[in-house]
Amino acid sequence: MTLVANGQEKGATAAPDVRFQIPATDDGLAGTGPIMRTDWFQRDWTQRRSQWALRVSQDQHSVVFLGDSITQGWGDDFRGLFPGLKAANRGINGDTTRGVLLRLDEDVLSLHPAAIVVLIGINDIGCRASPEGAASNMRLILADIRKADPHVPIILCQVFPSSVEKKGPASEIMRLNELYAKAAQGDTRITFLVTWPLFANEKGESKPEEFPDLVHPNQVGYTKWADALRPALIARGLLPSGAAPESEPNGGILHQGK
């Protein structure tokens, strides 16, 4: 399954930098499971990362949103849903947990982020990687973040529902989310954000009125995600308390510091 983002990168286009090309093979790479190597993905991967390299100074101490095309779909302005928040979008169409692990240092940790919001894993499932493999990569991602900065807050989001039609069966995604929750346990700086009740229908699949292609949220879906994220950002002192909506959706924090 390939995720195609809704948002577009703004600004001048950087010349592709060979430093940001995908390695030709998996030999010697950390983690397990798939890394996309289609022509379009290699082009986008190199182009976006080359662009970000020009913004390292500008994006210092941002709240970094890290993930695949669902994250990329926020756009650079995050749809105006987090006014006053200095945020940097580091989502790439089609990315996987192993891809995120590979690019973590340069794309995220080099920014000395104020916090990191992570949503990744649906492409692992779509490529028929096991939930256990993706969760193993997530543990490595969390460990690398902690090694770089043991104090940076992390908001780890549940993987959103999709559909069997899109190679995203509910049982596989729910298992992955269960393993992610276990990976977050015991770390007082990780907030595990429960979004499954927000988005899943009675079959555990995404709702067409919020995910028109059954994978990517529309504006309604992004607004619901933002409303779920906002209390976690406030709790970490990243947004003022007045930024909370009058009513919060039926989702929230599963555990924080347990």
C-alpha positions in Angstrom: 0.0 0.0 0.0 1.3 3.4 -0.9 0.2 6.5 0.9 -0.2 9.6 -1.1 -0.1 12.9 0.8 -2.7 15.6 0.6 -0.4 18.5 1.4 2.3 20.1 -0.8 5.7 21.4 0.1 5.9 25.2 -0.2 8.9 27.3 -1.1 11.8 26.9 -3.4 12.9 23.5 -4.5 16.4 22.4 -3.4 18.7 20.5 -5.7 18.7 16.8 -4.8 21.6 16.0 -2.5 23.1 12.6 -2.9 23.7 12.4 0.9 19.9 11.8 1.3 19.5 9.0 -1.2 18.1 5.7 -0.1 20.8 3.0 0.3 20.7 0.5 -2.6 20.3 -2.5 -0.3 19.4 -3.2 3.3 22.9 -4.5 4.1 24.2 -3.0 7.3 21.0 -0.9 8.0 19.4 -0.9 11.4 16.0 -2.3 12.0 14.0 -4.9 10.1 11.3 -4.9 7.4 10.6 -2.9 4.3 12.1 0.3 3.0 10.4 1.6 -0.1 12.6 1.8 -3.2 10.2 2.6 -6.0 11.4 5.3 -8.4 8.8 7.9 -7.2 9.6 7.2 -3.5 13.3 7.5 -4.0 12.8 10.8 -5.8 10.5 12.2 -3.1 12.6 10.9 -0.3 15.8 12.6 -1.6 14.0 15.8 -2.6 12.2 16.4 0.6 15.2 15.6 2.8 17.4 17.8 0.6 14.9 20.6 1.2 14.8 20.1 4.9 18.6 20.2 5.1 18.3 23.9 4.1 16.0 24.5 7.1 18.0 23.0 9.9 18.8 26.4 11.5 15.3 27.8 10.9 13.6 24.7 12.4 15.6 24.4 15.6 13.6 23.6 18.7 10.4 22.9 16.7 7.8 20.4 17.6 8.6 17.8 15.0 5.8 15.8 13.4 7.4 12.6 12.1 5.7 10.0 9.9 4.5 9.1 6.4 2.0 10.7 4.0 -0.6 11.1 6.7 1.8 13.4 8.5 2.9 15.0 5.3 -0.7 15.8 4.6 -0.7 18.4 7.5 1.2 20.6 5.1 3.8 23.1 6.2 1.2 25.3 8.0 -0.5 22.3 9.7 -3.8 23.5 8.3 -3.8 26.4 10.8 -4.8 24.0 13.6 -1.9 24.8 16.0 -1.6 28.6 16.0 1.5 29.8 17.9 3.2 26.4 17.8 6.6 26.3 16.1 6.2 23.0 14.2 8.2 21.2 11.5 6.7 18.6 9.2 8.9 15.6 8.6 6.5 13.3 6.9 7.3 11.4 3.7 4.8 9.6 1.4 5.1 5.9 1.7 7.6 5.8 4.6 7.9 2.9 7.0 9.2 2.5 10.5 12.6 1.4 9.1 12.7 4.4 6.8 12.1 6.7 9.8 14.8 4.9 11.8 17.2 5.5 8.9 16.6 9.2 8.6 16.0 10.1 12.3 19.3 11.7 13.0 19.4 14.1 10.1 15.7 15.0 9.7 14.7 15.1 13.4 17.4 15.0 16.0 19.5 17.6 14.3 16.7 20.1 15.1 17.0 19.5 18.9 13.2 19.3 18.9 11.0 20.7 21.7 8.9 17.6 21.3 8.3 14.8 18.7 4.9 13.7 17.5 5.2 10.2 15.8 2.7 8.4 13.6 4.1 5.6 11.5 3.4 2.0 10.7 0.5 1.7 8.3 2.9 1.2 5.4 4.6 -1.6 7.2 1.3 -3.3 7.5 0.5 -2.6 3.9 3.8 -4.2 2.8 2.9 -7.3 4.9 5.5 -6.7 7.5 4.6 -8.2 10.9 3.4 -5.9 13.7 6.2 -7.4 15.8 8.8 -6.2 13.3 7.4 -2.7 13.1 7.2 -2.5 16.9 10.8 -3.6 17.1 11.8 -0.7 14.9 9.7 1.7 17.0 11.7 0.6 20.1 14.9 1.4 18.2 13.4 4.8 17.2 12.5 5.6 20.8 15.9 4.4 22.0 17.7 6.6 19.5 15.7 9.6 20.6 16.4 9.0 24.2 20.1 8.6 23.5 20.2 12.0 21.8 18.0 13.7 24.4 16.6 11.8 27.4 14.2 14.6 28.3 12.5 15.5 25.0 8.7 14.7 25.2 7.4 12.2 22.7 3.8 11.9 21.6 3.4 8.4 20.1 0.1 8.2 18.2 -1.8 5.0 17.6 -1.8 4.0 14.0 -5.1 5.0 12.4 -7.6 2.4 11.1 -7.7 1.6 7.4 -9.4 -1.2 5.6 -8.9 -4.7 4.3 -9.4 -3.3 0.9 -6.3 -1.1 1.4 -4.3 -3.9 2.9 -4.8 -2.6 6.4 -6.8 -5.2 8.3 -8.0 -4.1 11.7 -6.5 -7.1 13.5 -3.0 -6.2 12.3 -3.2 -2.5 13.1 -4.7 -3.2 16.6 -1.9 -5.6 17.3 0.7 -3.0 16.3 -1.0 -0.4 18.5 -0.9 -2.9 21.4 2.8 -3.4 20.9 3.4 0.4 20.6 1.7 0.9 23.9 4.0 -1.6 25.5 7.0 0.1 24.0 5.9 3.4 25.6 5.3 2.0 29.1 7.7 3.0 31.8 8.9 6.2 30.0 7.6 9.3 31.8 8.4 11.5 28.7 6.2 9.5 26.3 2.5 10.2 25.9 0.7 7.4 24.1 -2.2 9.0 22.2 -5.3 6.8 21.8 -7.0 7.8 18.5 -8.6 4.4 17.6 -12.0 5.3 19.2 -12.0 8.5 17.2 -11.7 7.0 13.8 -12.7 3.3 13.7 -16.2 2.2 12.8 -17.9 -0.9 14.3 -15.7 -3.1 12.0 -12.5 -1.5 13.1 -12.1 0.3 9.8 -11.8 3.9 8.8 -14.9 5.9 8.0 -15.3 7.2 4.5 -16.7 10.6 5.7 -13.4 11.2 7.5 -11.0 9.1 5.3 -12.3 9.4 1.7 -9.8 6.9 0.3 -9.9 4.8 3.6 -6.3 5.7 4.4 -5.9 9.5 4.5 -7.9 11.9 6.7 -9.7 14.8 5.2 -10.1 18.2 6.9 -12.6 16.7 9.4 -10.2 13.9 10.2 -7.2 16.2 10.7 -9.3 18.5 12.9 -10.2 15.5 15.1 -6.6 14.4 15.3 -5.5 18.0 16.2 -8.2 18.1 18.9 -6.8 14.9 20.4 -3.2 16.1 20.2 -3.9 19.5 21.8 -4.3 18.4 25.4 -1.1 16.4 25.2 0.8 19.4 23.8 -0.7 21.6 26.6 0.2 19.1 29.2 3.9 19.3 28.1 3.8 23.1 28.1 4.1 23.3 24.4 0.8 25.2 24.0 -1.0 27.5 26.4 -3.9 26.1 28.3 -6.3 28.4 26.5 -5.6 26.6 23.3 -7.8 23.7 24.4 -11.1 23.3 22.5 -14.3 23.7 24.5 -15.1 20.0 24.1 -12.7 17.2 23.5 -13.3 14.2 21.3 -13.7 10.6 22.6 -10.0 9.8 22.6 -7.0 10.9 24.6 -4.1 9.7 26.6 -3.8 6.1 27.4 -0.8 6.4 29.7 1.7 9.1 30.5 4.5 8.3 32.9 3.3 4.9 34.1 
